């Protein structure tokens, strides 16, 4: 049945989304902001991206680290 396959695929996508959200939360808790930035962008979480950018800029050498990582982003992520 096609419906059952579609439901399983939707459930798998939802589980993957939940795992990514948890990973983002863990990265923020561990103050691993540069990795969290990329994940927040890929999850399409603009407010979280702004929060992460502000946190990075507060760190020593934060501006340089942020600039280096922005250069590495894909065009669609920028």
Secondary structure, 3 states (H helix, E strand, C coil): CHHHHHHHHHHHHHHHHHHHHHHHHHHHHCCCHHHHHHHHHHCCCHHHHHHHHHHHHHCCCHHHHHHHHHHHCCCCCC
